[in-house]
Amino acid sequence: MSAEQPKRVLLAAPRGYCAGVDRAVIAVEKALDLHGAPVYVRKEIVHNKYVVETLSDRGAIFVDETDDVPEGARVVFSAHGVSPAVVAAAKVRNLQTIDATCPLVTKVHKEAVRFADDDYDILLIGHTGHEEVEGTAGEAPDHIQIVNSPDEVDKVTVRDPDKVVWISQTTLSVDETMETVRRLRERFPTLQDPPSDDICYATQNRQVAVKKFAPDCDLVIVVGSKNSSNSVRLVEVALHAGARASHLIDYAKEIDESWLKGVRTVGVTSGASVPEILVQEVLAYLAERGYGTVEEVRTATEDLMFSLPQELRADLKKAGFAEPRPKRGPRAELKVEAL
């Protein structure tokens, strides 16, 4: 390694928590503050191992279904959303629900309902089995078909080729989604687009940032969990954009020293459900190995914030607390101030 080519880190911005994730995590934290443990959460509140473990330590209990929640207990619906059937099941068990569904996911649900009411065949581009896809498909199961990838387009059948619309999971690869749409339009020329972009702003912004620096990187490290769709997509985007190698990790300790052999430039980013502390641990690990120069590569500035779920806002107000304001950018600890 010559002096003219020092080791360096290119750090993506934006990265980490998006507004929907911030809102969902705060919802569980404040439910625990207000009501004490346990607070039940259906599925993982967001797809991140560290977040789930941290909230579990505070008294959150993560369950697969509402049937696993004691009758009359309090349950939080995850950021990925739920189907009407799940809402109905919770009602039957008299559960006190807090709906932490990301508002951008709720928007897709409303699109599905609207197009189903107009009797469209709805092609939902997304991954079968993902909680978000299950929730969206559950809004109109008789009208929705899931299309997992461009390769599945040929298997799609519709009742009326002139009455077809596509919608999508919010955390997909933008490029792959557009390729799926292109192939669908070849089969169904009058295919309608959703009224607004379904892939969320944060997913797109993180992919754009990675595309910007990937061609200059010998290695791109993506901090995120393996069940996080948007994090997995960042690895794929990095490789497709020209990075020589890319790996997904939850913690800095998972970095394999062999990955750094002959590497001059390391790109670092994180998925939309990853707290900034995990990125900082990766930067510290790299600094100890000579990658002390960190250059931020910013492609967008995010300032979107969402209010907490209305059920939680009502509880906060009743208890005499002001609603905490989510923090823009990498998230710090938030506090609730008494009125």
Secondary structure by P-SEA (a helix, b strand, c coil): ccccccbbbbccccccccaaaaaaaaaaaaaaaaccccbbbcccccccaaaaaaaaaabbbbbcccccccccbbbbbccccccaaaaaaaaaacccccccccaaaaaaaaaaaaaaaaccbbbbbcccccaaaaaaaaaccccbbbbcccccccccccccccbbbbbbcccccaaaaaaaaaaaaaacccccccccccccaaaaaaaaaaaaccccccbbbbbcccccaaaaaaaaaaaaacccbbbbbcccccccccccccccbbbbbbcccccaaaaaaaaaaaaaacccbbbbbbcccccccccccaaaaaaaaaacccbbbbbcccccbbbbbcc
